[in-house]
Amino acid sequence: MNAKKIRIDNIDWIDYAGQFQPLCPKHHLRIYTIDGTEASHTLYCEKCKNPYTLPRFFWKEKRYVKDSIDAKIFKGMKIINLDDEAIPLSEDKVSSKDKKYFAKALLTKSKIGLRLVVYAGEQGKEKEKTQIFVEPDIKRLAFDQNNLHPSKVFTKLEATFEDDTKHLITKRSIKK
């Protein structure tokens, strides 16, 4: 058996053939409900005779244990946002040699077409970043108004599209 014990609500649990089984934290024996039903709040160890009170019915506690373990897995997963129908295609992040600044690029495909999103700013101050959008299908260079203006991070930004349309953002003004 290659399993790990999990402790939740002061009770040890083990995944045994896809079923979560509670164990006595002192003796490591399986513990069961006193009345033998799933609708009980109390578990009992045959060796130490200690009752273990659950905050939920036994059947709900087993589900809670499984959901808690799964939540740790789900937390680390990447999100594909089908609400916006934006599917990530590529992502990259770089830092300056002195690690003072960062730039992150995310290429997505959505119902309006390709979109390149560039985040840039000073390391440790990610909330004070600029967020730039380049959308070649609609020939647009834009930025998020809720973040820093790109001219606070870059001297000049220029996007040249396939038909030679240019959009420019500089320290002085925004030009199309």
PLY file of the C-alpha trace (Angstrom):
ply
format ascii 1.0
element vertex 176
property float x
property float y
property float z
element edge 175
property int vertex1
property int vertex2
end_header
0.00 0.00 0.00
1.50 3.32 -1.10
-0.85 5.86 0.49
-0.52 8.98 2.57
-2.45 9.82 5.69
-4.31 13.09 5.77
-5.36 14.83 8.99
-8.57 16.84 8.91
-10.66 17.81 11.96
-8.16 15.96 14.22
-8.80 12.60 12.57
-6.42 10.75 10.28
-7.81 9.60 6.93
-6.45 7.23 4.31
-7.56 6.70 0.74
-8.25 2.98 0.59
-9.29 1.77 -2.88
-10.93 5.09 -3.68
-12.79 5.28 -0.37
-11.67 7.52 2.47
-11.38 5.64 5.73
-10.89 7.36 9.12
-8.13 6.12 11.42
-7.57 6.57 15.12
-4.81 9.18 15.42
-3.34 7.27 18.42
-3.53 3.63 17.30
-3.91 3.95 13.50
-6.83 1.48 13.58
-9.86 2.07 11.41
-12.57 3.84 13.37
-16.29 3.49 12.75
-19.50 5.22 13.73
-20.88 4.10 17.07
-24.27 3.14 15.64
-22.91 1.80 12.35
-24.74 4.38 10.21
-23.40 7.08 7.91
-25.72 9.62 9.58
-23.67 9.86 12.77
-21.36 12.56 14.12
-19.33 10.23 16.35
-16.58 7.76 15.49
-15.21 5.17 17.90
-11.84 3.40 18.35
-12.11 -0.21 19.54
-8.68 -0.13 21.20
-8.75 3.12 23.19
-12.56 3.39 23.38
-12.24 7.10 22.61
-15.13 8.78 20.81
-14.21 11.21 18.02
-16.82 13.84 17.23
-17.14 15.04 13.64
-18.36 18.52 12.72
-20.51 16.94 9.98
-22.42 13.71 9.46
-20.00 10.87 8.68
-21.07 10.67 5.02
-20.60 14.45 4.63
-17.23 14.35 6.39
-15.94 11.70 3.93
-17.04 13.92 1.04
-15.42 16.94 2.73
-12.10 15.07 3.09
-12.11 14.13 -0.60
-13.10 17.66 -1.64
-10.34 19.17 0.55
-7.69 16.97 -1.04
-9.00 17.66 -4.54
-9.05 21.44 -3.81
-5.27 21.36 -3.32
-4.94 19.79 -6.78
-7.49 22.12 -8.39
-5.73 25.20 -6.96
-2.61 24.49 -9.04
-4.44 23.94 -12.32
-4.42 26.43 -15.18
-7.76 28.01 -16.05
-9.28 27.93 -19.51
-11.96 30.60 -19.33
-14.83 29.37 -21.49
-17.01 32.27 -20.34
-14.86 34.61 -22.42
-14.04 31.79 -24.85
-10.37 32.77 -24.64
-8.09 29.79 -25.08
-4.44 30.28 -24.06
-2.02 29.36 -26.83
1.34 30.39 -25.40
2.83 32.10 -22.36
6.30 33.37 -21.47
7.82 35.46 -18.69
11.22 37.13 -18.60
13.09 39.27 -16.08
15.85 41.81 -16.46
19.37 40.57 -15.72
19.29 42.32 -12.35
15.83 40.80 -11.68
14.41 44.30 -11.10
11.86 44.27 -13.96
9.59 41.68 -15.55
7.58 41.21 -18.73
5.03 38.48 -19.27
3.39 37.71 -22.62
0.21 35.68 -23.04
-1.12 34.74 -26.48
-4.79 33.74 -26.59
-7.43 32.99 -29.18
-10.98 34.17 -28.55
-14.15 34.94 -30.47
-12.62 38.24 -31.63
-9.42 36.53 -32.83
-5.81 36.46 -31.65
-4.82 38.61 -28.70
-1.39 39.23 -27.24
-1.47 40.49 -23.67
1.76 41.92 -22.26
2.21 42.64 -18.59
5.29 44.63 -17.57
6.59 46.41 -14.51
8.89 46.29 -11.55
9.36 42.97 -9.69
7.53 42.90 -6.38
5.15 45.60 -7.58
2.95 43.47 -9.85
-0.07 45.54 -8.83
1.70 48.55 -10.34
2.11 47.04 -13.80
1.01 47.98 -17.26
-1.21 45.66 -19.24
-1.07 46.02 -23.03
-3.34 44.36 -25.60
-2.33 43.75 -29.21
-5.18 42.45 -31.37
-4.05 41.89 -34.98
-7.45 40.82 -36.33
-8.98 44.19 -35.45
-5.70 46.14 -35.75
-5.75 47.46 -32.21
-3.11 48.40 -29.66
-4.71 49.20 -26.29
-4.03 49.09 -22.59
-5.94 48.43 -19.39
-7.10 51.75 -17.93
-7.06 50.24 -14.42
-3.29 49.61 -14.54
-0.33 51.92 -15.11
-0.31 53.82 -18.39
2.25 52.11 -20.66
4.27 55.34 -20.87
5.07 54.91 -17.15
6.92 51.68 -18.04
8.00 52.08 -21.70
9.44 54.99 -23.67
7.66 53.92 -26.84
5.31 51.14 -27.95
4.58 50.52 -31.59
2.45 47.87 -33.23
2.64 47.42 -37.00
-0.06 45.21 -38.46
-0.08 43.12 -41.64
-1.59 45.94 -43.77
1.08 48.39 -42.44
-1.39 50.05 -40.07
0.58 51.39 -37.13
-0.45 52.21 -33.59
1.94 54.09 -31.36
2.03 54.84 -27.64
4.77 57.22 -26.50
5.55 59.24 -23.38
4.02 62.35 -24.98
0.80 61.08 -26.46
-1.20 58.22 -27.82
-1.36 58.16 -31.62
-3.09 55.98 -34.17
0 1
1 2
2 3
3 4
4 5
5 6
6 7
7 8
8 9
9 10
10 11
11 12
12 13
13 14
14 15
15 16
16 17
17 18
18 19
19 20
20 21
21 22
22 23
23 24
24 25
25 26
26 27
27 28
28 29
29 30
30 31
31 32
32 33
33 34
34 35
35 36
36 37
37 38
38 39
39 40
40 41
41 42
42 43
43 44
44 45
45 46
46 47
47 48
48 49
49 50
50 51
51 52
52 53
53 54
54 55
55 56
56 57
57 58
58 59
59 60
60 61
61 62
62 63
63 64
64 65
65 66
66 67
67 68
68 69
69 70
70 71
71 72
72 73
73 74
74 75
75 76
76 77
77 78
78 79
79 80
80 81
81 82
82 83
83 84
84 85
85 86
86 87
87 88
88 89
89 90
90 91
91 92
92 93
93 94
94 95
95 96
96 97
97 98
98 99
99 100
100 101
101 102
102 103
103 104
104 105
105 106
106 107
107 108
108 109
109 110
110 111
111 112
112 113
113 114
114 115
115 116
116 117
117 118
118 119
119 120
120 121
121 122
122 123
123 124
124 125
125 126
126 127
127 128
128 129
129 130
130 131
131 132
132 133
133 134
134 135
135 136
136 137
137 138
138 139
139 140
140 141
141 142
142 143
143 144
144 145
145 146
146 147
147 148
148 149
149 150
150 151
151 152
152 153
153 154
154 155
155 156
156 157
157 158
158 159
159 160
160 161
161 162
162 163
163 164
164 165
165 166
166 167
167 168
168 169
169 170
170 171
171 172
172 173
173 174
174 175
